[in-house]
C-alpha cells in the first residue's frame, strides 16, 4: 500500500470518527445526568452495644465506606468484572463497572444513553466514587446487595475482615448472583474454576491467593440469619416501636443504622425471667414488662409478648391497681400527710362527700385488713398492703385532682376511660387535675382503677428512683448513615417532684416483702391487682412496679383476650405478689449483679396526726 492510499485511509478514519463524535455529542446533549444518590440500604436496628437486633426490607444492604476496606477487596471485584477499570479509556469510553452502576440508576436506558451517563458520572465524580457506589449496591446473591451485606451473608463477618481468598469468592458471585452458579457450597467445582480465572487476572502479591476451603456459610445458615434479623418474636415488637419513634424524627430510612437504648444482656435477662415465671401457665395468660434507666429515660429492656407481629402488651394500658398507690402517697406527702398518719380501715368505707356510701349501696369495699386485724393502720401500711378504704380516705382529703397532678409530675402521660358506648378513650394528663376531675375521672383514679400504659408505670418508678427527676422515655440513642451521625438523643430530664417526697415514697416501697431479692437485698416495690368485675376475691390484672437505684421496672400479668378470672397453673388467683413480683425479682437480681440496692430512710415528712383515726 503506497503513501497516498495510507493518507486517504487515515483521512476517512478521521472523518468517520469526527462524524461519530459529532453524533454522540448531539445525542449526549439531550441526556440529563442524574444526581449521584447515597448508597441507600436496609434500615438496621442495633442493641446499645452495636450488635444487630433487626433489619428491615426483603433484601439486605449495608452501606459502608469502602475506602476503608483492604485494597484486595476492590481489586478482586475489578479483576472479575472490569480488569481495565483503573486504566485510561480511549475517547472517554466509560468503564464497565461505571456502566453496570449506571444501569442501576437508569434501568430502562439503552446502551448509548448508559454510555453517555456513565462517562459523565465518571468525569464529574471520579472512578473511586463510582467504585464505592458500585461496591455498596451491586447484587451478590443470597438477598445481599453490596459488599458488606454479602460478607455477612456468605461469611458472617464484616467485609473489612475478609481474607483475599474470600474476597475473590465474593467477586465471582457477580457473574451469576441470581442462579448462584459460583457458590462454593452449591457448585464447588465451578466456583473453583471461576476463582482461578479471577486469580489469573490479579497482580502483585495477590497472584498467589488461595481458595478458602470450607469457610463459606451454607445457604441454609444464611437463611436462618436473615430470618433472625426479621424477628417474629419479642424483638419484633421492639422493632415496631423503634421504627415508630424513628418516623417521628423525619429522617430518611434507607441505609439508616438505628442504635437503640436496649441492653442486649438485660433484654436476655428479662426474657429469661418471663420464661421462668410463665412456663406451664394457662395459655390464656400473658405477661409484659418494661425496664427504664432512672434519670435518663432510656428503655433498657422490653417484653410485650412472643408474637412479634401481634399485640404489644407492654405498649397497651392496664389497670395498675395498688401499683398506683405511690402516686397517691406522693400527693399525700405534698399535702402534708405523713407516712406515720393513722387511718380507719373498715371492710366498707362511707364517704358521703364523694358519693360513696353504705346507704346508697356503693361504699368503698375491701377484703384486706390492717396488720394484726386492727381497725386502723398507718398510711405506710395501707400503701404496702393495698388497703382501699384508708387510701380512698387520703384521696378524699387531698382531693382527686391532686392525685392526677401528681401522676403527671411522676411520669404518667395518659390514663384510659370507658365511654358510655363501651369504647375506650385515652385521656392525656396534659392539663391541671381540676380540669380532668370530675369531667373524665372519678376519685377511684387514686386506687388504680383507670388503665395506664405499662411504660408510664415504669417511668413513674424511674422518677422516684432518680430523686424526683422525670425523664422522657425513649428507645433511640443515635442514628447514623454510613460514617455520618445524623441524630444523637439527649436525655430530656426535668423536675418532677421534690427530692424529699421522692425519697419518702422510695423508702416506703422498701417495706414491701415481695421486693426482697433472692440474696436478701431489699428493693423498692409496689404490688397490686384489679378485680374481675365486681368479684373482689377474683383478679383479672396483676402488676408489680418498683426499682433499685440503677433500674426501674413495671411488670403486668393478665389475659390475652377477653377478661376472665386470672388463675395460675395450680388454680390459685394471680396477684401482684405472685407471678409479677417473681418476674421483677429474677430480672432485677440478674440486672444488678452484686450492686448495692440500699435505700436509706430519709427524714419523714408531714403530720403524723393528719389521719382520721
C-alpha positions in Angstrom: 0.0 0.0 0.0 1.5 3.3 -1.1 1.7 6.6 0.9 -1.2 8.2 -0.9 -3.6 5.3 -0.1 -2.5 5.3 3.6 -3.1 9.1 3.8 -6.5 8.7 2.1 -7.5 5.9 4.5 -6.4 7.9 7.5 -8.5 10.8 6.3 -11.5 8.5 6.0 -11.0 7.3 9.6 -10.7 10.8 10.9 -13.9 11.8 9.1 -15.7 8.8 10.4 -14.5 9.4 13.9 -15.4 13.0 13.7 -18.8 12.2 12.5 -19.3 9.6 15.2 -18.1 12.1 17.9 -20.4 14.7 16.5 -23.4 12.3 16.5 -22.5 11.3 20.1 -22.3 14.9 21.0 -25.7 15.6 19.6 -27.2 12.6 21.4 -25.4 13.5 24.6 -26.7 17.0 24.5 -30.2 15.6 25.1 -29.2 13.4 28.0 -29.8 14.6 31.6 -27.4 13.1 34.0 -29.0 12.1 37.3 -27.6 13.1 40.7 -25.4 10.6 42.3 -27.6 9.2 45.2 -26.4 7.9 48.5 -25.9 4.1 48.6 -29.2 3.7 50.4 -29.6 0.3 52.1 -31.6 -1.6 54.6 -32.6 0.0 57.9 -30.7 -1.7 60.7 -31.7 -1.7 64.4 -28.9 -2.3 66.8 -28.7 -3.0 70.5 -27.0 -0.4 72.6 -23.6 -2.2 72.3 -23.8 -2.1 68.5 -24.8 -5.7 67.9 -27.5 -6.3 65.3 -31.1 -6.8 66.5 -33.2 -6.5 63.3 -33.1 -5.4 59.7 -36.0 -4.2 57.6 -36.8 -4.9 54.0 -36.9 -8.0 51.8 -33.2 -7.7 50.8 -30.1 -6.8 52.7 -27.9 -3.8 52.0 -25.5 -2.3 54.5 -23.7 0.8 53.2 -20.1 1.3 54.4 -17.1 3.5 53.5 -15.4 1.0 51.1 -12.3 3.2 51.1 -11.5 1.7 54.5 -11.6 -1.9 53.2 -8.4 -3.9 52.4 -7.3 -3.0 48.9 -7.6 -6.6 47.7 -11.4 -6.5 48.1 -11.8 -3.9 45.4 -9.0 -5.5 43.3 -10.8 -8.8 43.3 -14.1 -7.3 42.1 -12.2 -5.3 39.4 -10.4 -8.4 38.3 -13.7 -10.2 38.0 -15.8 -7.6 36.3 -13.6 -4.9 34.7 -9.8 -5.6 34.6 -9.2 -2.3 32.7 -11.2 -0.2 35.2 -8.1 1.7 36.5 -6.7 2.3 33.0 -7.5 5.4 31.0 -10.1 4.7 28.2 -9.8 5.9 24.6 -12.0 8.9 23.7 -13.6 8.9 27.1 -15.2 5.5 26.8 -16.7 4.7 30.3 -15.6 1.7 32.3 -17.6 -1.5 32.5 -18.2 -1.0 36.2 -19.4 2.5 35.7 -21.9 1.2 33.1 -23.1 -1.5 35.4 -23.6 1.0 38.2 -25.4 3.4 35.8 -27.8 0.6 34.8 -29.0 0.5 38.4 -29.7 4.2 38.2 -31.3 4.1 34.8 -32.7 0.5 34.5 -34.6 1.2 31.2 -31.9 3.1 29.3 -30.4 1.9 26.0 -26.7 1.3 25.6 -25.9 4.7 24.1 -27.7 6.5 26.9 -26.0 4.4 29.5 -22.6 5.1 28.0 -23.2 8.9 28.0 -24.4 8.9 31.6 -21.6 6.6 32.8 -19.0 8.7 31.1 -20.3 11.9 32.6 -20.6 10.4 36.1 -17.0 9.3 35.9 -15.9 12.8 34.8 -17.9 14.5 37.5 -17.2 12.3 40.5 -14.1 10.2 39.6 -13.7 6.5 39.4 -13.1 6.0 43.1 -16.6 7.4 44.0 -18.2 5.3 41.3 -16.4 2.2 42.6 -17.6 2.9 46.1 -21.2 3.2 45.0 -20.9 0.0 42.9 -19.4 -2.0 45.8 -22.2 -0.7 48.0 -25.1 -1.6 45.7 -24.2 -4.4 43.4 -26.1 -7.7 43.9 -24.0 -10.7 45.1 -26.9 -13.2 45.6 -28.4 -14.5 48.8 -30.5 -11.4 49.0 -27.3 -9.4 49.6 -26.7 -6.0 47.9 -23.3 -4.5 48.5 -20.0 -6.0 49.7 -20.9 -5.6 53.4 -24.2 -7.5 53.2 -22.5 -10.1 51.0 -19.7 -10.6 53.5 -22.3 -11.1 56.3 -24.4 -13.5 54.1 -21.5 -15.6 52.9 -19.0 -15.4 55.8 -20.9 -13.9 58.8 -18.4 -11.2 59.3 -17.7 -7.6 58.3 -16.2 -7.0 54.8 -13.2 -5.3 56.5 -12.1 -8.8 57.8 -12.4 -10.7 54.6 -9.4 -12.7 53.5 -8.0 -12.3 50.0 -9.4 -15.7 49.0 -12.9 -14.8 50.4 -12.9 -11.5 48.5 -12.2 -13.4 45.3 -15.1 -15.9 46.0 -17.5 -13.0 46.6 -16.3 -11.3 43.4 -17.0 -14.5 41.5 -20.7 -14.3 42.6 -21.2 -11.2 40.5 -21.2 -13.3 37.3 -24.4 -15.2 38.3 -25.8 -13.8 41.5 -29.4 -14.9 40.7 -28.6 -18.5 40.0 -25.7 -19.0 42.4 -23.6 -20.8 39.7 -20.3 -20.0 41.6 -21.5 -20.5 45.2 -18.9 -22.8 46.7 -21.5 -24.5 48.9 -23.7 -25.4 45.9 -21.3 -25.7 42.9 -17.8 -26.3 44.3 -16.1 -27.2 41.0 -17.5 -24.2 39.1 -16.6 -21.9 42.0 -13.0 -23.1 42.0 -12.7 -22.7 38.2 -14.0 -19.2 38.3 -11.7 -18.5 41.3 -8.7 -19.5 39.2 -9.8 -17.3 36.3 -10.1 -14.2 38.6 -6.8 -15.0 40.4 -5.1 -15.1 37.0 -6.1 -11.5 36.3 -4.8 -10.3 39.7 -1.4 -8.7 40.1 1.3 -8.3 42.7 1.2 -10.5 45.8 -2.4 -11.5 45.1 -1.4 -13.8 42.3 -0.8 -16.4 44.9 -4.1 -16.1 46.7 -5.5 -19.5 47.9 -9.1 -20.7 47.6 -10.7 -20.6 51.1 -11.8 -24.2 51.7 -14.8 -24.7 54.0 -15.2 -21.1 55.2 -18.3 -20.1 53.2 -21.5 -20.5 55.2 -24.1 -22.9 53.8 -27.2 -21.2 52.2 -29.4 -22.6 54.9 -27.4 -20.8 57.6 -27.7 -17.6 55.7 -31.5 -18.1 55.5 -31.6 -18.7 59.3 -29.6 -15.5 59.9 -32.0 -13.5 57.6 -35.0 -14.8 59.5 -33.4 -13.9 62.8 -32.9 -10.4 61.7 -36.6 -10.1 60.8 -37.8 -11.3 64.2 -41.2 -12.8 64.7 -40.7 -13.0 68.5 -40.3 -10.4 71.2 -37.7 -8.4 69.3 -40.2 -7.8 66.5 -42.3 -5.7 68.9 -39.3 -3.7 69.8 -38.5 -3.1 66.2 -42.1 -1.8 65.6 -41.8 0.7 68.5 -38.3 1.8 67.4 -39.5 2.4 63.8 -42.4 4.4 65.1 -40.1 6.6 67.2 -37.7 6.8 64.2 -40.6 8.0 61.9 -41.2 10.9 64.2 -37.6 12.1 63.6 -38.4 12.7 59.9 -35.1 11.2 58.7 -34.6 9.1 55.6 -34.9 5.4 56.4 -32.8 3.9 53.6 -29.4 3.0 54.9 -30.1 4.2 58.5 -28.4 2.4 61.4 -30.5 3.0 64.5 -28.7 2.3 67.8 -31.3 1.7 70.5 -31.2 2.0 74.2 -32.0 -1.7 74.6 -29.2 -3.5 76.5 -28.7 -7.0 75.0 -27.8 -8.6 78.3 -30.6 -7.0 80.2 -33.0 -8.0 77.4 -31.9 -11.6 77.7 -32.3 -11.5 81.4 -35.9 -10.1 81.1 -36.8 -12.8 78.6 -35.4 -15.4 81.0 -37.3 -14.1 83.9 -40.6 -14.0 82.0 -39.9 -17.5 80.6 -39.3 -18.9 84.1 -42.4 -17.5 85.6 -44.8 -18.2 82.7 -43.7 -21.7 81.7 -46.6 -24.1 82.2 -49.1 -21.3 83.0 -52.6 -21.4 81.3 -52.4 -20.5 77.6 -54.9 -17.6 78.1 -52.4 -15.8 80.4 -50.0 -13.1 79.2 -47.1 -11.2 80.7 -45.4 -7.9 79.8 -42.6 -5.9 81.3 -40.6 -2.7 80.7 -37.3 -1.6 82.3 -36.2 2.1 82.3 -32.9 3.6 83.5 -33.6 6.2 86.2 -32.6 9.7 85.4 -32.2 9.2 81.6 -35.5 7.7 80.3 -33.6 5.1 78.4 -35.6 2.0 77.9 -33.1 -0.8 78.5 -35.3 -3.9 78.3 -38.8 -4.5 76.8 -41.1 -7.5 76.6 -44.5 -7.2 75.0 -45.2 -10.8 74.0 -44.0 -13.7 71.9 -45.7 -12.7 68.7 -43.6 -10.1 67.1 -46.4 -9.1 64.7 -49.2 -9.3 67.2 -50.4 -7.3 70.1 -47.8 -5.5 72.1 -49.0 -6.0 75.7 -46.2 -3.8 77.0 -47.5 -1.0 74.8 -51.1 -1.4 76.0 -52.7 0.1 79.0 -53.7 -2.0 82.1 -55.4 -1.2 85.4 -52.4 -0.7 87.8 -54.3 -1.4 91.0 -52.1 -0.8 94.0 -49.0 -0.2 91.9 -50.6 3.3 91.5 -50.5 3.8 95.3 -47.1 5.5 95.2 -48.7 8.3 93.3 -51.4 8.7 95.9 -48.8 8.6 98.7 -46.7 11.2 97.0 -49.8 13.5 96.7 -50.5 12.9 100.4 -46.9 13.9 101.3 -47.2 17.0 99.3 -50.4 17.9 101.1 -48.6 17.5 104.5 -49.8 14.0 105.4 -47.2 11.7 107.0 -46.5 8.1 106.3 -47.0 7.6 110.0 -50.5 9.1 110.0 -53.2 6.6 111.0 -56.4 5.8 109.1 -59.5 3.8 109.7 -59.8 0.5 107.7 -63.3 -1.0 107.9 -64.5 -3.5 105.3 -66.8 -0.9 103.9 -65.9 2.8 103.9 -68.5 5.5 104.0 -67.6 8.7 102.0 -70.8 10.9 101.6 -68.9 13.8 100.2 -67.6 11.6 97.4 -70.9 10.0 96.7 -69.7 6.6 98.0 -71.9 5.4 100.9 -73.3 2.3 102.5 -76.7 3.8 102.3 -76.5 4.1 98.5 -75.1 0.6 98.2 -71.8 1.8 96.7 -69.3 2.1 99.6 -65.6 1.5 99.1 -65.2 -2.2 99.8 -62.1 -4.0 100.8 -61.3 -7.7 101.6 -57.9 -6.8 103.1 -57.3 -5.8 106.7 -54.7 -3.9 108.6 -51.8 -5.8 110.1 -53.0 -8.0 113.1 -56.6 -7.3 112.1 -56.5 -3.9 113.8 -59.3 -1.4 113.0 -56.7 1.2 111.8 -53.2 1.4 110.4 -50.7 3.9 109.1 -50.5 5.3 105.6 -47.3 3.3 105.2 -49.2 0.0 106.0 -52.1 1.0 103.7 -49.8 1.6 100.8 -47.8 -1.6 101.3 -50.8 -3.8 101.6 -53.1 -2.1 99.2 -55.9 -1.2 101.7 -58.5 0.6 99.6 -60.6 2.3 102.4 -57.6 4.1 104.0 -56.2 5.1 100.6 -59.6 6.4 99.5 -59.8 8.5 102.7 -56.4 10.0 101.7 -57.8 10.8 98.2 -60.8 12.4 99.7 -58.7 14.6 101.9 -56.1 15.7 99.3 -58.6 15.9 96.5 -58.7 13.7 93.4 -57.4 16.5 91.2 -54.1 16.5 93.3 -53.7 12.8 92.5 -53.9 13.4 88.8 -51.5 16.3 89.1 -49.0 14.1 90.9 -49.4 11.3 88.3 -48.4 13.8 85.6 -45.5 15.0 87.6 -44.2 11.5 88.2 -44.4 10.4 84.5 -47.9 9.2 83.7 -48.8 10.7 80.3 -52.2 9.1 79.7 -55.0 7.3 81.5 -57.8 5.5 79.8 -61.5 5.7 80.4 -64.5 3.8 79.1 -67.1 5.8 77.3 -70.8 5.4 77.7 -71.0 3.4 74.5 -68.4 0.9 75.9 -65.4 2.1 73.9 -62.0 3.0 75.4 -60.6 6.5 75.2 -57.1 7.8 76.1 -57.1 11.0 78.2 -53.8 12.9 78.2 -52.8 14.2 81.6 -51.6 17.4 79.9 -53.7 19.8 81.9 -54.4 20.6 85.5 -56.1 17.9 87.5 -59.1 20.1 88.3 -59.9 20.1 84.5 -59.7 16.3 84.4 -61.7 15.6 87.6 -64.6 15.1 87.6 -65.0 15.6 83.8 -63.2 12.4 82.9 -62.1 10.6 86.1 -63.7 9.9 89.5 -62.0 9.6 92.8 -61.0 6.0 92.3 -58.3 7.2 89.9 -56.1 7.2 93.1 -56.8 3.5 93.6 -55.5 2.4 90.2 -58.9 1.9 88.5 -58.1 3.5 85.2 -55.7 1.7 82.8 -52.2 3.2 82.5 -49.6 2.4 79.8 -47.1 0.0 81.3 -44.2 2.2 80.1 -45.7 5.1 82.1 -45.7 2.9 85.2 -42.1 2.1 84.7 -41.3 5.8 84.1 -43.1 6.7 87.4 -40.8 4.3 89.3 -37.8 5.7 87.4 -38.7 9.2 88.6 -38.9 8.1 92.2 -35.6 6.3 91.8 -34.0 9.4 90.4 -34.9 11.5 93.5 -37.9 13.1 91.7 -36.2 13.9 88.3 -38.5 12.9 85.5 -37.1 11.9 82.1 -38.8 11.3 78.8 -38.7 7.6 77.9 -37.1 6.8 74.6 -35.7 3.8 72.6 -33.4 5.5 70.1 -29.9 6.5 71.2 -28.5 7.6 67.8 -28.9 7.3 64.1 -26.1 7.0 61.6 -25.9 6.9 57.8 -22.6 5.3 56.8 -20.0 7.2 58.8 -22.3 10.2 59.5 -24.2 10.6 62.7 -27.4 12.4 61.9 -29.2 12.2 65.2 -28.0 11.7 68.8 -30.6 11.6 71.6 -30.2 13.8 74.6 -31.7 12.8 77.8 -34.7 15.1 78.4 -34.8 15.4 82.2 -36.8 17.9 84.2 -38.1 18.4 87.8 -40.9 16.0 88.6 -41.4 16.2 92.4 -39.4 17.4 95.3 -36.5 15.2 96.3 -37.7 14.8 99.8 -41.1 13.5 98.6 -39.5 11.1 96.2 -37.2 9.7 98.9 -40.1 9.3 101.4 -42.0 7.3 98.8 -39.0 5.3 97.8 -38.3 4.3 101.4 -42.0 3.4 101.9 -41.8 1.0 98.9 -38.8 -0.8 100.5 -41.3 -2.1 103.2 -42.9 -4.5 100.7 -41.5 -8.0 101.4 -42.1 -9.1 97.8 -39.4 -6.7 96.7 -36.7 -8.6 98.5 -34.3 -10.3 96.1 -33.1 -13.9 96.4 -29.9 -12.9 98.2 -31.8 -10.8 100.7 -31.2 -7.4 99.2 -34.2 -5.1 99.5 -35.6 -3.0 96.6 -38.5 -0.6 96.4 -41.6 -2.3 95.1 -45.4 -1.8 94.8 -47.6 -4.8 94.0 -51.2 -4.7 93.0 -54.1 -6.3 91.2 -57.5 -5.3 89.9 -60.6 -7.4 90.5 -62.6 -9.4 87.9 -65.7 -7.3 87.5 -67.4 -6.9 90.9 -66.0 -10.1 92.3 -63.4 -8.7 94.8 -61.9 -12.1 95.6 -61.0 -12.7 91.9 -58.4 -10.8 89.9 -58.2 -10.0 86.2 -55.0 -8.0 86.2 -51.9 -8.2 88.4 -48.9 -6.0 88.5 -45.6 -5.2 90.2 -43.7 -1.9 89.7 -40.5 -1.0 91.5 -36.9 -0.1 91.4 -33.4 -0.2 92.7 -31.3 2.9 92.3 -29.9 1.6 89.0 -33.1 0.4 87.2 -36.9 0.8 87.3 -39.3 -2.0 86.2 -43.0 -2.4 85.6 -44.5 -5.9 85.1 -48.1 -6.9 84.2 -49.7 -10.3 84.1 -53.2 -10.6 82.7 -55.4 -12.2 80.0 -54.5 -12.3 76.3 -58.1 -11.7 75.1 -61.3 -11.3 77.0 -61.3 -10.7 80.7 -61.6 -13.7 82.9 -60.6 -14.7 86.4 -56.8 -14.8 86.4 -55.6 -18.1 87.9 -52.2 -19.8 87.7 -51.4 -23.4 86.7 -52.4 -24.6 90.2 -55.8 -22.8 90.0 -54.8 -20.1 92.5 -55.7 -16.4 91.9 -52.8 -14.5 90.5 -51.9 -11.4 92.5 -49.2 -8.8 92.3 -47.1 -10.6 94.9 -47.1 -13.8 92.8 -46.1 -14.0 89.1 -45.4 -10.3 88.5 -43.2 -9.9 91.6 -41.4 -13.2 90.7 -40.6 -11.8 87.2 -39.5 -8.5 88.8 -37.2 -10.1 91.4 -35.5 -12.5 89.0 -34.9 -9.8 86.4 -33.7 -7.1 88.8 -31.4 -9.6 90.6 -29.8 -10.5 87.3 -29.6 -6.9 86.1 -27.9 -5.7 89.3 -25.3 -8.4 89.8 -23.8 -7.6 93.2 -24.6 -3.9 93.1 -25.8 -2.2 96.3 -29.6 -1.6 96.4 -29.9 0.0 99.8 -32.4 2.9 100.0 -31.9 4.6 103.4 -34.8 6.0 105.5 -34.9 9.8 105.0 -36.4 12.3 107.4 -40.1 11.6 107.3 -42.3 14.4 106.0 -45.8 15.5 107.1 -48.1 15.5 110.1 -48.4 12.1 111.8 -51.8 13.3 113.2 -53.2 14.1 109.8 -55.2 10.8 109.5 -58.8 10.0 110.5 -58.0 7.5 113.3 
